[in-house]
Amino acid sequence: MSFSIAPSAQEPALPEAVVQQPRAFGYVLGDVITQRALLQREGSPFELAKLPASQRVGIWLERRAARVEPAADGKRWLVVEYQLINAPRILTTITVPPLLLDSKRADVKLLVPEWAVSISPLTPQSAFDAGGLGALRPDRQAALIETAPLQRQVWIWFIALATTVAAWVAWIQWRNRAAAMNRPFARAWLEIQQLDPASPQAWQSLHHAFDRTAGRVMHAETLPFLFEQAPHLQPLRGKIEEFFAASSERFFGSRTQDAAVSIHSLCELLRRVERQYER
């Protein structure tokens, strides 16, 4: 340890440090009492082994972090601060305890002597005895705030937010519909939704989608050109060929329709492939 309580009367007297003691009066709760001890013994520098620890000292004081400060003349001073942490009810004298400082040499020590100071209560005792403080006052009522303007502002911002969201949703829907109208199979899907899938108009809508995708009128014989222009349709080549074969049989053969071909299912698959390809 770098410090201890001063030795008893039976032990040899230790050299006392040169100390700049604080004033001896006028302290109240929260004040800081500062001691400055010269780190020098018998004219030679005193090499402090360790700073005094920060800790509570009795019921009145708490020692704060000590530090070493150099002076302009080159001498070094140990600065020790004590904070008053309790308030007495009457004027009281207390003692700043002594410090026994240890040197880096085991046989060399230095004593910072104790120092008496007076501390005062925050409120004179007579004020308590005479009832001068009186009864505790009730809490002051908080001022009322007019909330009507705040409510109006909240509604205005809510309406503005709702309008913005509605406009954004409407724009998204319009954009998606406009994009769908520009995609051949998406447009055909919208048209087929309004028609009977067995009607000639439904089949013609899907034919027109193939024509717009290829950039020319498509027949079963010209399907290779379609897959050259739209290679993303290759995974559905078998279903597309089945559709054209069924269409040829429907419009130019003996049968009126081929039950194996579902216009709805095929157009939905083509619409998904078309949308994924354009992303």
Secondary structure as GFF3:
##gff-version 3
##sequence-region A 1 279
A	DSSP	beta_strand	19	20	.	.	.	ID=ss1
A	DSSP	beta_strand	32	38	.	.	.	ID=ss2
A	DSSP	beta_strand	40	41	.	.	.	ID=ss3
A	DSSP	beta_strand	44	45	.	.	.	ID=ss4
A	DSSP	beta_strand	55	57	.	.	.	ID=ss5
A	DSSP	beta_strand	61	63	.	.	.	ID=ss6
A	DSSP	beta_strand	67	70	.	.	.	ID=ss7
A	DSSP	beta_strand	76	84	.	.	.	ID=ss8
A	DSSP	beta_strand	92	96	.	.	.	ID=ss9
A	DSSP	beta_strand	99	102	.	.	.	ID=ss10
A	DSSP	beta_strand	109	112	.	.	.	ID=ss11
A	DSSP	beta_strand	115	119	.	.	.	ID=ss12
A	DSSP	alpha_helix	125	129	.	.	.	ID=ss13
A	DSSP	alpha_helix	148	182	.	.	.	ID=ss14
A	DSSP	alpha_helix	184	193	.	.	.	ID=ss15
A	DSSP	alpha_helix	200	214	.	.	.	ID=ss16
A	DSSP	three_ten_helix	220	222	.	.	.	ID=ss17
A	DSSP	alpha_helix	223	229	.	.	.	ID=ss18
A	DSSP	three_ten_helix	231	236	.	.	.	ID=ss19
A	DSSP	alpha_helix	237	252	.	.	.	ID=ss20
A	DSSP	alpha_helix	263	278	.	.	.	ID=ss21
###
